[in-house]
């Protein structure tokens, strides 16, 4: 019962924090797009905000292993709340927001995200038994996808009707609530409490993982999939919606539809009882994602665009859940923070690059071209995944 209660509190805290994160990053791209007509600048604001998250993920994993995942995650969430409350007061001033203000806030939130993510994601080793970690991770993936649905939907509604100050205040309150709930989680397995004397070097942990074919292949696929998804469904979908004049509410709905598809994919992975190999599933899912993205670029209406986005989310949710759960099976409990930091670096660390790429593609060929380029790239990598011997493991 103790483990079950801890798991519920941990998942609840993460879900609330994820709602705030999704709302924040969507509002950031929307406010930036409304302050400038240059898509490169919009991509730069998003990319600069993501850069500290990429640079500090590994140090964040070290902090989680050294001082305890719960302590580090709850403190980072509380500090994000303070920053958003500061943005709330700043947005109440005349001529706000500004591009400079958006960028500064994005850098600070991105830096704290780098500390928060590996800490909160390494908590399964503390709240449950090692044999249950992969299953808990699948449950985590479903909750994560639910947040991707609800966060943008709420953000779209808020951006359409609320003032900037009210949006920031609501997001800050969610971060604060997440930190409070996380503090109530208790360790069920004291053998995995922080022990500074036993922690290996981060580079040693990194080399230990990447020299093994299976984790290396998984990290590669996660990096490529997230490079596409983070750009296409943050900067890319914002630029596409803006270029077609669909408005903020439509933006929130489209991103939420992507999230709905990803929930379906993650749920299917959770319930999956088949005997296919990871390479077969990865190839099928990523090919589906790529084809759907090309369809989004060519779709003549909002409804058909939404259908393509939903299919892309279905493939993304399934492949992400299978890859992450398989990756966790390769990790030793004592290296949870750093190992999850490496995974987070592969997934979230590509966001800064992706945002810049989206801005450059949109400026050169238009917003629709983002989805064509990314879609064809995914189809190509799906062919490689389907032939990769390192992924020939049962899932």
Secondary structure, 3 states (H helix, E strand, C coil): CHHHHHHHHHHHHHHHHHHHHHHHHHHHHHHHHHHCCCHHHHHHHHHHHHHHHHHHHHHHHHHHHHHCHHHHHHHHHHHHHHHHHHHHHHHCCCCCCCHHHHHHHHHHHHHHHHHHHHHHHCCHHHHCCHHHHHHHHHHHHHHHHHHHHHHHHHHHHHHHHCCHHHHHHHHHHHHHHHHHHHCCCCCCCHHHCCCHHHCCCHHHHHHHHHCCHHHHHHHHHHHHHHHHHHHHHHHHHHHHHHHHCCHHHHHHHHHHHHHHHHHHHHHHHHHCCCCCEHHHHHHHHHHHHHHHHHHHHHCCCHHHHHHHHHHHHHHHHHHHHHHHHHHHCCCCHHHHHHHHHHHHHHHCCCHHHHHHHHHHHHHHHCCHHHHHHHHHHHHHHHHHHHHCHHHCCEC
